[in-house]
């Protein structure tokens, strides 16, 4: 559960300084007309940038496990419309993102791996088979040649040892 004021802060453009959305979109090589997913979309920060990148002909699946976050995005769409009316909101569960098979060219997961990781909150009770099923459901949603991109905070073992994940840990 995220308080409404925190979700608005998470959605805001003040984050652009650290999140560098233009650089992220360029690295993702998202093209107009692409169908992409923001898995674990949270406040929709990246969803709005993806909406702009794929243009009016593209689509964005914004998936979330937290109903509060989806309700916030519904409210945000009404108050601060995305660049294009191309966003589909989807509540999913721990094991399946519920995106149709072979339907997306890119799945973007920003700070989601930590939450899906068995020892990471808020789903610390999630079993490894559930985590594997979660990632397999993303793989199933990707069209042939599709990509899954994981963006995480840099590991900080001194300040947050339980929440730090290295690129080697993700690749395992």
ZADO-630438 format. One record per residue (C-alpha): residue number from 1; x negated, y, z. Coordinates in steps of 0.1 Angstrom, whole numbers, padded with zeros to 4 digits. Example, Ala and Ser with C-alpha at 12.3 -4.5 7.8 and 13.67 -1.06 7.14 Angstrom:
BEGIN
+-----+-------+-------+-------+
! num !    xx !    yy !    zz !
+-----+-------+-------+-------+
!   1 ! -0123 ! -0045 !  0078 !
!   2 ! -0137 ! -0011 !  0071 !
+-----+-------+-------+-------+
END
This chain:
BEGIN
+-----+-------+-------+-------+
! num !    xx !    yy !    zz !
+-----+-------+-------+-------+
!   1 !  0000 !  0000 !  0000 !
!   2 ! -0013 !  0034 ! -0010 !
!   3 !  0002 !  0067 !  0003 !
!   4 !  0017 !  0089 ! -0023 !
!   5 ! -0009 !  0117 ! -0018 !
!   6 ! -0037 !  0093 ! -0022 !
!   7 ! -0022 !  0080 ! -0055 !
!   8 ! -0019 !  0116 ! -0068 !
!   9 ! -0056 !  0122 ! -0059 !
!  10 ! -0066 !  0089 ! -0076 !
!  11 ! -0047 !  0099 ! -0107 !
!  12 ! -0060 !  0135 ! -0109 !
!  13 ! -0085 !  0150 ! -0133 !
!  14 ! -0108 !  0159 ! -0104 !
!  15 ! -0121 !  0124 ! -0107 !
!  16 ! -0134 !  0131 ! -0142 !
!  17 ! -0167 !  0143 ! -0129 !
!  18 ! -0176 !  0109 ! -0114 !
!  19 ! -0155 !  0087 ! -0137 !
!  20 ! -0166 !  0102 ! -0170 !
!  21 ! -0135 !  0091 ! -0189 !
!  22 ! -0148 !  0104 ! -0223 !
!  23 ! -0180 !  0083 ! -0219 !
!  24 ! -0160 !  0053 ! -0208 !
!  25 ! -0136 !  0055 ! -0237 !
!  26 ! -0166 !  0059 ! -0261 !
!  27 ! -0183 !  0028 ! -0246 !
!  28 ! -0151 !  0008 ! -0249 !
!  29 ! -0148 !  0016 ! -0286 !
!  30 ! -0110 !  0018 ! -0283 !
!  31 ! -0095 !  0027 ! -0317 !
!  32 ! -0062 !  0043 ! -0326 !
!  33 ! -0036 !  0016 ! -0330 !
!  34 ! -0053 ! -0008 ! -0305 !
!  35 ! -0032 ! -0027 ! -0280 !
!  36 ! -0051 ! -0027 ! -0247 !
!  37 ! -0045 ! -0034 ! -0210 !
!  38 ! -0054 ! -0016 ! -0178 !
!  39 ! -0053 ! -0045 ! -0154 !
!  40 ! -0049 ! -0034 ! -0119 !
!  41 ! -0040 !  0001 ! -0131 !
!  42 ! -0035 !  0016 ! -0096 !
!  43 ! -0026 !  0052 ! -0101 !
!  44 ! -0028 !  0050 ! -0139 !
!  45 ! -0059 !  0071 ! -0141 !
!  46 ! -0075 !  0050 ! -0169 !
!  47 ! -0040 !  0042 ! -0183 !
!  48 ! -0035 !  0078 ! -0193 !
!  49 ! -0070 !  0079 ! -0210 !
!  50 ! -0063 !  0047 ! -0228 !
!  51 ! -0029 !  0061 ! -0240 !
!  52 ! -0048 !  0090 ! -0256 !
!  53 ! -0075 !  0067 ! -0271 !
!  54 ! -0051 !  0043 ! -0288 !
!  55 ! -0028 !  0070 ! -0300 !
!  56 !  0009 !  0069 ! -0309 !
!  57 !  0006 !  0037 ! -0329 !
!  58 ! -0012 !  0019 ! -0301 !
!  59 !  0001 !  0004 ! -0268 !
!  60 ! -0012 !  0002 ! -0233 !
!  61 ! -0002 ! -0025 ! -0208 !
!  62 ! -0006 ! -0011 ! -0172 !
!  63 ! -0005 ! -0040 ! -0149 !
!  64 ! -0004 ! -0039 ! -0112 !
!  65 !  0000 ! -0063 ! -0083 !
!  66 !  0012 ! -0035 ! -0059 !
!  67 !  0048 ! -0024 ! -0065 !
!  68 !  0040 !  0010 ! -0049 !
!  69 !  0015 !  0017 ! -0075 !
!  70 !  0039 !  0008 ! -0103 !
!  71 !  0066 !  0030 ! -0088 !
!  72 !  0041 !  0058 ! -0086 !
!  73 !  0033 !  0054 ! -0123 !
!  74 !  0070 !  0054 ! -0132 !
!  75 !  0073 !  0087 ! -0113 !
!  76 !  0041 !  0101 ! -0128 !
!  77 !  0054 !  0093 ! -0163 !
!  78 !  0084 !  0115 ! -0156 !
!  79 !  0064 !  0143 ! -0140 !
!  80 !  0032 !  0142 ! -0159 !
!  81 !  0039 !  0124 ! -0192 !
!  82 !  0011 !  0104 ! -0208 !
!  83 ! -0004 !  0116 ! -0241 !
!  84 !  0018 !  0091 ! -0259 !
!  85 !  0050 !  0072 ! -0249 !
!  86 !  0031 !  0039 ! -0254 !
!  87 !  0027 !  0026 ! -0218 !
!  88 !  0043 ! -0006 ! -0206 !
!  89 !  0044 ! -0011 ! -0169 !
!  90 !  0041 ! -0047 ! -0157 !
!  91 !  0042 ! -0061 ! -0121 !
!  92 !  0021 ! -0093 ! -0120 !
!  93 !  0011 ! -0117 ! -0093 !
!  94 ! -0023 ! -0130 ! -0081 !
!  95 ! -0025 ! -0158 ! -0106 !
!  96 ! -0012 ! -0143 ! -0138 !
!  97 ! -0012 ! -0108 ! -0153 !
!  98 !  0019 ! -0118 ! -0174 !
!  99 !  0007 ! -0101 ! -0206 !
! 100 !  0018 ! -0120 ! -0237 !
! 101 ! -0006 ! -0144 ! -0252 !
! 102 ! -0030 ! -0131 ! -0279 !
! 103 ! -0015 ! -0096 ! -0276 !
! 104 ! -0044 ! -0073 ! -0265 !
! 105 ! -0078 ! -0064 ! -0280 !
! 106 ! -0092 ! -0052 ! -0247 !
! 107 ! -0086 ! -0058 ! -0210 !
! 108 ! -0101 ! -0031 ! -0188 !
! 109 ! -0105 ! -0040 ! -0151 !
! 110 ! -0118 ! -0010 ! -0130 !
! 111 ! -0126 ! -0019 ! -0094 !
! 112 ! -0103 ! -0049 ! -0097 !
! 113 ! -0129 ! -0077 ! -0094 !
! 114 ! -0135 ! -0067 ! -0058 !
! 115 ! -0098 ! -0070 ! -0050 !
! 116 ! -0095 ! -0104 ! -0068 !
! 117 ! -0127 ! -0117 ! -0052 !
! 118 ! -0118 ! -0143 ! -0025 !
! 119 ! -0136 ! -0124 !  0003 !
! 120 ! -0125 ! -0089 ! -0008 !
! 121 ! -0095 ! -0071 !  0007 !
! 122 ! -0066 ! -0068 !  0003 !
! 123 ! -0063 ! -0103 ! -0011 !
! 124 ! -0090 ! -0118 !  0011 !
! 125 ! -0068 ! -0149 !  0015 !
! 126 ! -0068 ! -0155 ! -0022 !
! 127 ! -0083 ! -0189 ! -0031 !
! 128 ! -0109 ! -0195 ! -0058 !
! 129 ! -0084 ! -0214 ! -0079 !
! 130 ! -0061 ! -0183 ! -0078 !
! 131 ! -0090 ! -0161 ! -0089 !
! 132 ! -0099 ! -0184 ! -0117 !
! 133 ! -0062 ! -0186 ! -0128 !
! 134 ! -0061 ! -0147 ! -0127 !
! 135 ! -0091 ! -0144 ! -0151 !
! 136 ! -0078 ! -0172 ! -0173 !
! 137 ! -0045 ! -0154 ! -0177 !
! 138 ! -0064 ! -0123 ! -0189 !
! 139 ! -0084 ! -0145 ! -0214 !
! 140 ! -0051 ! -0160 ! -0226 !
! 141 ! -0037 ! -0124 ! -0233 !
! 142 ! -0068 ! -0115 ! -0253 !
! 143 ! -0064 ! -0119 ! -0291 !
! 144 ! -0093 ! -0138 ! -0308 !
! 145 ! -0124 ! -0116 ! -0305 !
! 146 ! -0108 ! -0095 ! -0277 !
! 147 ! -0129 ! -0082 ! -0249 !
! 148 ! -0126 ! -0080 ! -0211 !
! 149 ! -0145 ! -0051 ! -0196 !
! 150 ! -0152 ! -0050 ! -0159 !
! 151 ! -0162 ! -0016 ! -0143 !
! 152 ! -0172 ! -0017 ! -0107 !
! 153 ! -0188 !  0006 ! -0082 !
! 154 ! -0225 !  0002 ! -0080 !
! 155 ! -0234 ! -0024 ! -0053 !
! 156 ! -0241 ! -0007 ! -0019 !
! 157 ! -0252 ! -0035 !  0005 !
! 158 ! -0261 ! -0010 !  0033 !
! 159 ! -0228 !  0008 !  0035 !
! 160 ! -0204 ! -0019 !  0023 !
! 161 ! -0220 ! -0053 !  0022 !
! 162 ! -0187 ! -0072 !  0020 !
! 163 ! -0175 ! -0051 ! -0009 !
! 164 ! -0206 ! -0050 ! -0030 !
! 165 ! -0207 ! -0071 ! -0062 !
! 166 ! -0236 ! -0072 ! -0086 !
! 167 ! -0234 ! -0077 ! -0123 !
! 168 ! -0250 ! -0111 ! -0117 !
! 169 ! -0222 ! -0120 ! -0093 !
! 170 ! -0196 ! -0111 ! -0118 !
! 171 ! -0213 ! -0131 ! -0145 !
! 172 ! -0213 ! -0162 ! -0124 !
+-----+-------+-------+-------+
END
